[in-house]
Amino acid sequence: MEQTANAAALGRPATGVDAVVVLDYGSQYSQLIVRRVREAHVYAELWPHDVAWEDVAPLQPKGVILSGGPASVYEPGAPQLPRWVLERRLPVLGICYGLQLLVQALGGQVAPAAAREYGPATLEVVADHPLFAGLPARSTVWMSHGDQVTALPPGWEPLARSDNAPYAACGHDGLIGVQFHPEVAHTEYGQAIIANFLFRVCGCRPTWTPGSFIEQTTAAIRERVGSERVLLALSGGVDSAVAAVLIHRAIGEQLTPVFVDTGLLRAGEPETVVTVFREHFQMPLVVVNAAERFFARLRGVVDPEEKRRVIGEEFVRVFEAVAREHGPFRFLAQGTLYPDVIESAGPVSKTAAKIKTHHNVGGLPPDLAFELLEPLRWLFKDEVRAIGRALGLPEVIVQRQPFPGPGLAVRVIGEVTPEAVAMARQADAIVRQEIEAAGLASQLWQFFAVVLPTVRTTGVMGDFRTYANLCAIRAVQSTDAMTADWARLPADLLARISQRIVNEVPGINRVVYDITSKPPATIEWE
């Protein structure tokens, strides 16, 4: 039963849900593999390539997927295959570097290709195999490799080829490798190939569903919390809202949601959050106006990592004060998601580079007086939305645009002052109004304004010279926030947004549009 309780703490499924493990060798597509598996309703987790069997054993995995990566398997110090992968006799799918790793480990040969292959290629299936069941003999796949297999291990057979890769797919029994990337959208039948591996090779069942998650997680939360009370950090966004309803379903009045008005929220946000949660969910919401203390703590802070640390710590101090007044509470619940953990290089991602500290992951103080309860910790945003719908949340919350926990503090580049935040709030409101009026909001993942008080530009307004602040507009399309592309907004819409911001927001005299994708940029500027 301890396993079930721990699963609840992390938002992982208990027994009864089929799962596979994805080992990360540094590919830019590693997280995408996890998403593709989950889209087939099979649970998956991303782990460092050197993870011990004891760490993944609780999942009772029915298969393993090895990601691609930038290294060459024949180089000294290149990431290797954990011994347990072959010793456990689980089905294995190696992708790109993962294929080469399997081949080398089993006695085959890998060497530099005559030329690096990057982009589309025509795949020709040359043997009957469950991996390609039901698929045409020829299709388009996406290649990205500089090495290739030159000799197969004993017993292996070629399964598919391309013009530049004679062993574009190969394998023996449950050990299979593909040189291309089935996880990317550019591979024509990539999702079907992954589904074939999961169902025809691993024997998985499509048991990872919103309904199964809700049922198992509420039971596990109820078991872990017992008769204790839970304080929940409610931001009003979809993540914390789903966490609130999920936990409330499990323990009812033992949950006390707390909404902290930091002074860093968007226009109209505090009023909307209070109205929706008090009237729609009828929960005993505690509202704390803490704007002055947050601005005081942020005075003089310009480094974005320090901002997140300060905000994370101050949130906890506010919750501690609430606990003294309304408590006692043993648990602090948050709407932490899987991308938050990955980008913060949390304990499950030893090989991941730290991109930024999320205030609710790496920004928490070491002397935290609560036990954390994070039931969504292993979910992507679209999975949270699906669960929210299954829980009966209204679309106004489920489809709410993502908003960073630190709020407008990370949309003010430089020191966070009330004046700078006011500019960001007004500009953001204009961006939202115009994009929603244009009917484009549902097509975008996120859209907002960023103010740069540290960058002044010369302008002319009313025949007078101005020297004022720069404002940047950001609008992106994405499915999970792990990758994103800048949105091609109509020029006339951008013109209206720019004109309104310059005319209506005091202190701004120039507007620019951010046309950088993720990667190499992140969605937020800080």
C-alpha positions in Angstrom: 0.0 0.0 0.0 3.0 2.3 0.4 3.5 2.2 -3.3 0.0 3.5 -3.9 0.4 6.3 -1.4 3.7 7.4 -3.0 2.1 7.3 -6.4 -0.6 9.7 -5.2 2.0 12.1 -4.0 3.6 12.2 -7.4 0.5 11.8 -9.5 1.7 8.5 -10.9 -0.7 5.6 -11.6 -1.0 2.8 -9.2 -1.0 -0.8 -10.3 -3.4 -1.9 -13.1 -2.3 0.7 -15.7 0.0 -0.6 -18.4 3.2 1.4 -18.8 6.5 1.8 -20.7 9.7 3.5 -19.7 11.4 6.0 -22.0 15.1 6.4 -21.4 16.5 9.8 -22.3 19.8 10.0 -24.3 19.6 13.7 -24.9 17.3 13.9 -27.9 15.3 17.1 -28.4 12.3 14.8 -29.0 12.5 12.7 -25.8 9.5 14.3 -24.2 7.6 14.0 -27.4 8.1 10.2 -27.3 6.3 10.2 -23.9 3.5 12.2 -25.3 3.0 9.9 -28.3 2.8 6.9 -26.0 0.3 8.5 -23.7 -1.8 9.6 -26.8 -2.2 5.8 -27.4 -3.6 5.6 -23.8 -0.5 3.8 -22.4 1.3 5.4 -19.5 4.9 6.5 -20.0 7.6 8.3 -18.0 10.9 9.8 -19.1 13.9 8.7 -17.1 17.7 9.4 -17.4 19.5 6.8 -19.5 21.4 5.5 -16.4 18.4 5.0 -14.2 18.5 2.0 -11.9 15.9 -0.8 -12.3 14.8 -0.2 -8.7 13.6 3.3 -9.7 11.4 2.2 -12.6 10.3 -1.2 -11.2 7.2 0.2 -9.4 5.7 1.1 -12.8 5.9 -2.6 -13.8 6.9 -1.6 -17.3 5.8 -3.8 -20.2 8.4 -2.3 -22.6 11.3 0.2 -22.9 11.9 2.9 -25.5 15.4 4.3 -26.0 15.4 7.9 -27.3 17.8 9.4 -29.8 20.7 11.6 -28.8 23.6 13.7 -30.1 26.4 11.3 -29.1 28.1 8.5 -31.2 28.0 5.1 -29.6 31.6 4.3 -30.5 33.0 7.4 -28.8 34.7 7.1 -25.4 32.3 8.2 -22.6 29.2 7.9 -24.8 26.0 7.1 -22.9 25.5 3.3 -22.6 22.7 0.8 -22.2 21.7 -0.1 -18.6 22.3 -3.8 -18.0 18.8 -4.3 -16.8 17.3 -3.3 -20.2 18.4 -6.6 -21.7 18.5 -8.7 -18.5 14.7 -8.0 -17.9 13.9 -9.4 -21.3 11.4 -6.6 -22.0 10.5 -5.5 -25.5 12.7 -2.6 -26.5 12.3 0.0 -29.3 15.5 1.9 -30.0 15.1 5.2 -31.9 18.1 6.6 -33.8 20.8 6.6 -31.2 18.7 4.0 -29.3 18.9 1.7 -32.4 22.7 2.1 -32.6 23.0 1.4 -28.9 21.1 -1.8 -29.2 23.1 -2.9 -32.2 26.4 -2.2 -30.6 25.5 -3.9 -27.3 24.4 -7.1 -29.2 27.5 -7.4 -31.4 26.6 -5.4 -34.5 28.5 -2.4 -35.9 27.9 1.3 -36.1 30.0 3.8 -38.1 29.9 7.4 -39.3 27.6 7.8 -42.4 29.0 9.1 -45.6 26.9 12.2 -45.0 24.6 13.4 -42.2 20.9 12.8 -43.1 18.5 15.3 -41.8 14.9 15.7 -43.1 12.3 13.6 -44.9 13.2 10.2 -46.4 11.2 7.4 -48.1 10.9 4.3 -46.0 10.5 0.9 -47.7 9.4 -2.0 -45.5 11.2 -5.2 -46.5 10.0 -7.7 -44.1 6.7 -8.6 -42.3 6.9 -7.5 -38.7 4.3 -6.4 -36.1 5.9 -2.9 -36.0 4.6 -2.2 -39.5 1.4 -4.1 -39.4 -1.4 -2.5 -41.3 0.9 0.2 -42.8 1.8 0.7 -46.5 5.1 -0.6 -47.8 6.3 2.9 -48.6 5.9 6.0 -46.5 7.7 9.2 -45.5 9.7 9.3 -42.3 11.9 11.9 -40.6 15.7 11.3 -40.4 18.2 13.1 -38.2 21.5 11.2 -37.8 25.2 11.2 -38.6 26.0 7.6 -37.9 24.4 4.4 -39.3 24.3 0.7 -38.7 26.8 -1.1 -40.9 26.4 -4.7 -39.6 23.5 -6.3 -37.8 23.9 -8.3 -34.6 23.6 -12.1 -34.8 20.0 -13.2 -35.4 18.8 -9.7 -36.4 17.1 -9.0 -39.7 16.5 -5.9 -41.8 12.9 -4.7 -41.5 13.0 -1.5 -43.6 15.4 0.6 -45.6 15.8 4.0 -47.1 18.1 5.4 -49.8 20.7 6.4 -47.2 20.0 3.9 -44.5 20.1 0.2 -45.5 19.0 -0.7 -42.0 16.3 2.0 -41.4 14.6 -0.5 -39.2 15.9 -3.9 -38.0 15.5 -6.3 -35.1 14.9 -9.7 -33.6 11.9 -10.8 -31.7 11.0 -8.0 -29.2 14.2 -6.0 -29.7 13.7 -3.5 -32.5 15.4 -0.4 -33.7 14.5 2.4 -36.2 16.9 4.9 -37.6 14.1 7.5 -38.2 12.0 9.4 -35.6 8.4 8.0 -35.4 7.6 10.4 -32.6 7.7 13.6 -34.8 4.7 14.7 -36.9 6.9 14.6 -40.1 6.9 10.8 -40.0 3.8 9.9 -41.9 2.7 6.9 -39.9 4.7 7.6 -36.8 1.9 7.3 -34.3 0.7 4.0 -35.8 4.3 2.6 -35.6 4.5 3.5 -31.9 1.0 2.1 -31.3 2.1 -1.2 -33.0 5.1 -1.4 -30.7 2.9 -0.8 -27.7 0.0 -3.2 -28.5 1.4 -5.8 -30.9 5.0 -6.1 -29.5 4.6 -5.2 -25.8 1.1 -6.4 -25.3 0.0 -3.2 -23.6 -3.7 -2.3 -23.1 -5.0 1.2 -23.6 -5.7 1.7 -19.9 -4.3 5.2 -19.4 -7.4 7.4 -19.6 -8.8 10.4 -17.7 -11.3 8.2 -16.0 -8.7 5.7 -14.8 -6.4 8.6 -13.6 -9.3 10.2 -11.6 -10.3 6.9 -10.0 -6.9 5.8 -9.0 -5.6 9.2 -7.9 -8.6 10.2 -5.8 -8.3 6.8 -4.0 -4.6 7.2 -3.5 -4.9 10.8 -2.2 -7.6 9.7 0.2 -5.3 7.0 1.5 -2.2 9.2 1.8 -4.0 12.2 3.4 -6.1 10.2 5.8 -7.7 12.5 8.4 -5.2 15.3 7.8 -6.0 18.7 6.2 -4.7 20.1 3.0 -3.9 23.7 2.0 -4.1 24.3 -1.7 -2.3 27.0 -3.6 -5.0 28.2 -6.0 -3.8 30.5 -8.9 -7.0 30.3 -10.9 -5.3 28.6 -13.8 -6.4 25.2 -15.2 -3.6 23.3 -13.3 -4.4 24.4 -9.8 -8.2 24.3 -10.6 -8.0 20.7 -11.7 -5.9 19.9 -8.6 -8.4 21.6 -6.4 -11.4 19.7 -7.8 -9.5 16.4 -7.8 -8.4 16.7 -4.2 -11.8 18.0 -3.1 -13.4 14.9 -4.7 -11.1 12.8 -2.6 -11.2 14.5 0.8 -14.0 17.1 0.7 -13.9 19.7 3.5 -10.4 18.6 4.5 -9.2 20.8 1.6 -8.9 24.6 2.0 -7.9 26.4 -1.2 -6.0 29.7 -0.8 -5.9 32.4 -3.5 -3.0 34.8 -3.0 -3.3 38.1 -4.8 0.3 38.9 -5.3 -0.3 42.1 -7.2 1.3 40.4 -10.2 -1.8 39.1 -11.9 -3.5 40.1 -15.1 -6.3 42.6 -15.3 -9.5 41.3 -13.7 -7.9 38.1 -12.6 -8.5 38.3 -8.9 -12.2 39.1 -9.2 -12.7 36.2 -11.8 -11.0 33.6 -9.6 -12.9 34.5 -6.5 -16.3 34.6 -8.3 -15.8 31.3 -10.2 -14.5 29.3 -7.3 -16.9 30.6 -4.6 -20.0 30.4 -6.8 -19.2 27.4 -9.1 -17.3 25.1 -6.8 -18.7 26.3 -3.5 -15.4 25.7 -1.7 -14.3 27.6 1.4 -11.9 29.8 -0.5 -9.4 31.9 1.5 -8.3 35.1 -0.2 -5.1 36.9 0.8 -4.1 40.3 -0.5 -0.3 40.2 -0.4 0.7 42.7 -3.1 2.7 44.9 -0.8 4.8 42.1 0.7 5.6 40.7 -2.8 6.7 44.0 -4.2 8.8 44.6 -1.1 10.5 41.3 -1.5 11.2 41.9 -5.2 12.7 45.3 -4.7 16.0 45.5 -6.4 15.8 41.9 -7.8 16.6 41.7 -11.6 17.8 38.1 -12.1 14.9 35.9 -13.3 16.1 32.9 -11.3 16.2 35.0 -8.2 12.7 36.4 -9.0 11.3 32.9 -9.1 13.1 31.8 -5.9 11.9 34.9 -4.0 8.3 34.5 -5.3 8.3 30.7 -4.5 9.6 31.4 -0.9 7.1 34.3 -0.3 4.2 32.1 -1.4 5.2 29.6 1.2 5.5 32.2 3.9 2.0 33.4 3.0 0.7 29.9 3.2 2.4 29.4 6.6 0.6 32.5 7.9 -2.7 31.2 6.6 -2.0 27.8 8.2 -1.4 29.5 11.6 -4.8 31.2 11.3 -6.9 28.5 9.7 -4.9 25.3 10.4 -3.3 23.1 11.2 -2.5 21.7 7.8 -0.1 18.9 7.1 -0.1 19.1 3.3 0.5 21.9 0.7 -1.1 21.0 -2.6 0.0 22.5 -5.9 -0.8 22.2 -9.6 2.8 21.3 -10.6 3.0 19.7 -14.1 5.5 17.4 -15.8 7.0 20.2 -18.0 7.6 22.2 -14.8 9.6 19.3 -13.4 11.5 18.6 -16.6 12.5 22.3 -17.2 13.5 22.7 -13.6 15.8 19.6 -13.9 14.1 17.9 -11.0 15.2 14.6 -9.4 13.7 12.5 -12.2 15.7 14.2 -14.9 19.3 14.0 -14.0 20.4 14.4 -17.6 18.3 17.4 -18.3 19.8 20.8 -18.4 18.2 23.3 -16.0 16.3 25.7 -18.2 14.6 27.7 -15.5 13.4 27.3 -12.0 9.6 27.0 -11.7 8.5 28.8 -8.5 6.5 25.7 -7.4 9.4 23.3 -8.1 12.9 24.6 -7.6 11.7 27.9 -6.0 10.4 26.3 -2.8 12.5 27.0 0.3 14.4 24.2 2.0 12.6 24.7 5.3 9.2 24.0 3.9 6.8 23.3 6.8 4.4 21.2 4.7 4.4 17.9 2.9 3.8 18.5 -0.8 0.8 16.9 -2.5 1.1 17.2 -6.3 -1.4 14.9 -8.1 -0.7 16.4 -11.6 3.1 16.2 -11.3 3.5 13.6 -14.1 0.9 15.1 -16.6 1.2 17.4 -19.6 -1.1 20.4 -20.0 -3.5 18.7 -22.5 -3.9 15.7 -20.2 -4.8 18.1 -17.4 -7.4 19.7 -19.6 -8.9 16.3 -20.5 -9.1 15.4 -16.8 -10.6 18.7 -16.0 -13.4 18.1 -18.5 -13.9 14.6 -17.1 -14.3 16.2 -13.6 -16.9 18.6 -15.0 -15.0 21.9 -14.9 -16.4 24.6 -17.2 -14.7 25.4 -20.5 -13.9 28.9 -19.2 -11.4 27.3 -16.8 -10.4 24.2 -18.8 -9.4 26.3 -21.9 -7.9 29.1 -19.8 -4.6 30.4 -21.3 -1.5 29.3 -19.4 -0.2 31.9 -17.0 3.1 31.6 -15.2 3.0 31.1 -11.4 5.3 34.2 -10.8 2.8 36.2 -12.8 3.7 39.4 -14.5 7.0 39.4 -12.5 8.5 37.3 -15.3 7.0 39.6 -18.0 8.8 42.6 -16.7 12.4 42.4 -17.7 14.5 43.8 -14.9 13.3 45.1 -11.5 9.7 44.4 -10.7 8.0 47.7 -9.6 4.3 48.5 -9.3 4.8 51.0 -12.2 6.4 48.4 -14.5 3.8 45.7 -13.6 1.0 48.2 -14.3 2.4 48.8 -17.8 2.6 45.0 -18.4 -0.9 44.5 -17.1 -2.4 47.2 -19.4 -0.5 46.0 -22.5 -1.4 42.4 -21.8 -5.1 43.3 -21.5 -4.9 45.0 -24.9 -3.2 41.9 -26.5 -5.9 39.6 -25.1 -8.8 41.9 -26.1 -7.6 42.2 -29.7 -6.7 38.5 -30.2 -10.0 37.4 -28.7 -11.9 39.9 -30.8 -10.2 38.6 -33.9 -11.4 35.1 -33.1 -7.9 33.7 -32.9 -7.6 32.9 -29.1 -8.6 29.2 -29.5 -5.9 28.7 -32.1 -3.1 29.9 -29.8 -1.4 28.3 -26.9 -0.4 31.5 -25.3 -0.3 35.3 -26.1 0.9 38.1 -23.9 3.0 41.3 -23.6 6.4 41.7 -22.1 7.7 45.1 -20.9 11.4 46.0 -20.9 11.9 48.9 -18.5 15.6 48.6 -18.9 15.4 49.3 -22.7 14.4 52.8 -23.7 13.8 53.9 -27.2 13.4 57.3 -28.9 10.0 58.2 -30.3 7.8 61.1 -31.4 4.4 61.6 -30.0 2.4 64.8 -30.5 5.4 66.5 -32.1 7.4 65.9 -29.0 10.4 63.6 -28.6 9.8 60.7 -26.2 12.3 58.4 -24.6 10.2 55.5 -23.2 9.9 51.8 -22.7 9.9 48.9 -25.2 7.0 46.4 -25.2 7.3 43.0 -26.9 4.3 40.9 -28.0 4.5 37.1 -27.8 2.0 34.6 -29.4 2.8 30.9 -29.8 1.2 27.7 -30.9 1.9 24.5 -29.0 0.3 21.3 -27.7 2.3 20.8 -24.5 4.6 23.8 -23.9 7.7 21.5 -24.4 8.0 22.9 -28.0 6.3 25.9 -29.5 6.2 27.9 -32.8 5.6 31.6 -33.1 2.1 32.4 -34.4 1.8 34.1 -37.8 -0.7 36.8 -36.6 -2.2 39.0 -39.3 -0.3 42.2 -39.9 -3.4 44.3 -39.4 -4.0 42.7 -36.1 -0.5 43.4 -35.0 -0.9 47.0 -36.2 -4.0 47.5 -34.1 -2.3 46.0 -31.0 0.8 48.2 -31.4 -1.3 51.4 -32.0 -3.4 50.8 -28.9 -0.5 50.0 -26.6 1.4 53.1 -27.7 -1.7 55.3 -27.4 -3.2 53.8 -24.2 -0.3 52.6 -22.0 1.7 55.5 -20.5 5.4 54.9 -20.6 5.6 52.7 -23.8 6.5 54.2 -27.2 7.6 51.2 -29.2 6.2 47.6 -29.8 8.0 44.7 -31.3 6.8 41.1 -32.2 8.7 38.1 -31.0 9.2 35.6 -33.9 11.4 33.0 -32.1 10.3 29.4 -31.6 10.9 27.1 -28.7 13.6 25.9 -28.9 15.9 27.9 -29.0 13.8 30.3 -26.9 11.4 29.5 -24.1 7.8 30.7 -24.3 8.2 33.2 -21.5 11.0 35.7 -21.7 12.2 34.9 -18.2 
